[in-house]
Amino acid sequence: MHFKNWLLLVALATGCGATTPAEVDSEITGGPVGTPPIGVGRSVCDWTQNMGDEAHLGKLCPAPHGIRLAAVLTQDPDAAAQAANPDTGFLQNHEGGPLTFGDFVAFPIHHGPDPDDRTNDTWAMDVWRWVPSAIDPSAFLSHVTTLSSTWRAVDTIRSFGYVTNGYVQQMPSAISLGRLMVAQSSGRIVPVDLATGQALLMINPFANTPFDGDVRLTTAGGFSVRTRDYGDGIPVGTTYYTATAWPTDAVPTAGLDPRGSWLIEVRPSGATRLIPWAQIAATSVGVPQRNDLCNWPFGTSGTPPATGPDSVPPQFRCGVQRPKLNSSIATRPTDGHLMVLSAANNNIWEERIIEVDPVTLSPVRSMATRERFAQGCGVRIPLTGSPDWGDTCDVLTNHGQVNIGVAPDFNLLGSHRGNGIDDEYIFCLDNGDCGVGGYDGGFTFFGDYDARGTIAMFHADGSVAAINNEVGWGLTPSLDSLHRIRLDRNLFSDAFNFNTGEIGPNPTQALQSAIYSPTFELTAISQIPVNFNANAIDLLAAQEPTDTAGNAYTVDGDGILYQIGASGAARDAVSLVDPATGEQLSMETMQNYFAWGRGPGRTSILYASYAGKIWVIKTADEDDDAPSITTTQLAALHPSNPKHELALAAKMAAMMSIKAPPPPQ
């Protein structure tokens, strides 16, 4: 470890206070230190919300000259205790992502060691800043404040398995015009001035409604902040989010109707608009309602199994629509229209992107993601002997003759099945195309069908732009400097048999970083060697951020953060080592958020959320033309983790236990 890195870690550990800062370049901060930039474009590296901006494709920041670990901040002090739980084996929290603004970095923090009892879990926001200035190479990170919050995840008001299957939803946060938007209970927000730490007011969209102060009303997705003027009269800094009032029954029962859901707009003035979700997910734009009929899997409510290639799945009521958990609203760059994600509370396969006019907050059209993905029987699922489906595929395909690609429990093309455990952020390209990723089901991790993801994209007129059957999960693509759509690919299942614990038949398979053509044809651009004995080897970044040189960044389940060059070669890598114990943190965690920021000497800083910590990554002391790291060097980074058997078993059990709610009565 560099000596100056060690000093920084010591300073963080001992809680050094801020010194009196001097004035700095207005290009960086928009004014003197202590006055965060107001408006748009003052600092290209400000990430004021998850995924960087409201289109959710990230921002490009100057490329670091190699990477090194500069500091480690604690996001979840109970992460190790949660991962050590024999029934869990890994951190199941969707930790909220870091946010950056001028000299500041902020992120949600979580307390709660028991994954089997979330009732006493608490959340807050931590704020740090670079001092004495953002252009002084001697600057260091100093803790500013911890802001308390009454916000609670849905998991704390319902039992394990009700909505997220224990994969605790993320606490939303964002920065709007220099104000940190701190989520509170019952759908409320407190904006806090970053410069002064002063809470400005309590924003309560539910005041004077029957839901005012309702403890079982929670935010559903993240906060999205408008960062540009689209010429429609909606001011920059307007914040959007969704909320749901969950059932109040003493005994949790899957499939109970929520008591209401809403789309919420918060203007910079504090004025709010509260729109019932029934007006967003409306019949007028083709969204099925509670008592409309939807397709359900064979066997639902005692219906017969499939008997041949012409079998038709049973139909039951769809269930009431609600906003999807952990899915933030996107803004289409061409016209400022909002794109929201909705699904039926019971029929989770009935998922739609809904376009909303930001002026009237009324729906324009909906785009169904259901029954789009031809990667089922005979494509990724064996026709016979599938651990997931037995010989159902053989029945449906008439021994491989017909209906190739269908989901065997429907005899229809596949659909997204995340139902609250994903981070499904809608993303929009500059041409107005918008899409969303998700996973398609299948959880035995045997061979070819391990819940690998899919992506559906739509043109601005609602027509299908592209369908990708290979990659997606709940991940959000990013746009690199060459205008290529970047996303990680996980080839774990091709090499590891979860049922036997054996490697094969292709142990040389590796994780790929991938790009897509405009039609979403997958092109692998790199093969990154991984350790098949680790407890988790999948690339875990919720988004693969990129820089102006075309490098992309991602972290794997071994705790290795990679810098991947534009050509696909791994240029550099950093082991994420716990500064307190010296242990390399190798554990499965929920999808990790990244954020760019501007640091000392105007360098780019990368913040990565992983394993309950925020890892601060700075430029290394290397030349611009530093060579790519070798395969041998990469392989040497991977640790031997004695806990991998526990984590694998826990991951398997958690995913296998996911069940769809029953049809509504």
Secondary structure, 3 states (H helix, E strand, C coil): CCHHHHHHHHHHHCCCCCCCCCCCCHHHHCCCCCCCCCCCCCCCCCCCCCCCCCCCCCCCECCCCCEEEEEEEECCCCHHHHHHCCCCCCCCCCCCCCEEECCEEEEEEEECCCCCCCCCCEEEEEEEEEECCCCCCCCEEEEEEEEECCCCCHHHCCCCCCCCCCCCCCCCEEEECCEEEEECHHHCEEEEECCCCCECCCECCCCCCCCCCCCCEEECCCCEECCCCCCCCCCCCCEEEEEEECCCCCCCCCCCCCCEEEEEEECCCCCEEEEEHHHHCCHHHCCCCCCCEEECCCCHHHCCCCCCCCCCCCEEECCCEEECCCCCCEECCCCCCEEEEEEECCCCCCEEEEEEECCCCEEEEEEECCCCECCCECCCECCCCECCCECHHHHHCCCCCCCCCCECCCCECECCCCCCCCCCCCEECCCCCEEEEEECCCCCCCCCCCCCEEEEEECCCCCEEEEECCCCCCCECEECCCCCEEEEECCHHHCEECCCCEECCCCCCCEEEEEECCCCCEEECCCECCCCCCCCCCECECECCEECCCCEEEEECCCEEEEECCCCCEEEEEECECCCCCCECCCCCCCECEEEEECHHHCEEEEEEECCEEEEEEECCCCCCCCCCCHHHHHHHCCCCCCHHHHHHHHHHHHHCCCCCCCCC
